[in-house]
Amino acid sequence: MSARMLLRGVQARPSRLCRVVVATALLCLLVVFGAAGSEQAAGRAQAADNRASERTARSVEDPTLRELVGQKFVVAMQGTSPSPTLLARIHRGEVGGIILFGSNIESRAQLARSVAAMQRAARTSGRPPLLIATDQEGGEIRRVPWAGPALATSELGRLSPARIQQEARAVGLQLRSAGINVDLAPVADVPAPGSIMALERRTFATDPSRVAAAATAFAQGLDSARVAAALKHFPGIGRATRNTDRTAVALPATLAELRRTDLLPFRRAIAAGAPLVMISNATYPALDEKPAVWSPRIQALLRSTLGFKGVTITDSLDGAAASRGRTIDGVASLAAQAGIDLLLLTGGEASSDGAYESVVRAAENGKIPVAALRRSYVRITALKKVVG
């Protein structure tokens, strides 16, 4: 074959080496441009996160009055996904937390989506992260069905404090993986004979010291999983024979009896660093004629006498209003005036929205001092930094 024929063959059929070189060059170009595109997308996402962080910093450092009030509200979600209305309220800074019930939870994936959507609404608008709370005491009082503790509180009380702490840590890790960062537990009430709490197996023991050790261990176990525990129901409903969310209950214990028995578990758990205390809906004539949930005297007992520096939260204000023939708006304002940090609304979204506007008006009219709102805001946002 002549040299000319060989040259024509080479020109007509590029060698395998040439094809590989060309293909490699094209692939490199695609990789370079793809990486550049990915870097640009990542840069845009990072810029968006930075802008949200800047908005959060400005909002946290200099909140408006409506934002101060909004952080106080822990409200219920209707159904198994947040409504556009609820997401809009979160976006505007009118909600600081969400309470989840069994009716809100149907699967792990659904719960994760719902929580992520609500936290995204807070984050993208520059708000502090939400507190996501539920009641996960044990036994039948478990809103997240796949999480523990399987044992009722009365059964947990028979375990050693070390075992209780292990159980609570496992619960905390399960809740945390679902996006829940507040457990409205443990129950620190000391039951008297005939107590409805004991009948429902929601108390650890009848001995105040054993209740104190168990409640403290439970709270510490949750804390080790970065889930905030809420001691309940201050100053104790272990003497109640009826449900305090459905009935106006008055507990006629003397001050000496309350100090010797009912307050002991709270005192010891607070000394050990419990971050949250739930205030009961009952009335304690030895302390105040007003229900605890809107009693400044009981707030003073908790903060001045027991030295609690953390966050307070009401029991269900819907229950307090219904059992005492009052409006939810009025009860929410009274609780805020008493200095309670978080207002728990367990009813419909329209109801909690109306209560929010009522508290805003009370603050604008000077019934709730802005200084008190700021103190609550500082405590709430500090808690959010720990569990957020």
PyMOL commands that set and color helices and strands:
alter all, ss='L'
color gray80, all
select helices_A, chain A and resi 3-12+16-61+65-70+84-91+102-104+108-124+153-156+161-177+196-199+208-224+255-262+264-271+292-294+296-305+317-324+328-338+349-364+370-387
alter helices_A, ss='H'
color red, helices_A
select strands_A, chain A and resi 73-76+97-100+131-134+136-138+141-142+182-183+228-234+276-279+311-314+343-345
alter strands_A, ss='S'
color yellow, strands_A
deselect
rebuild
show_as cartoon
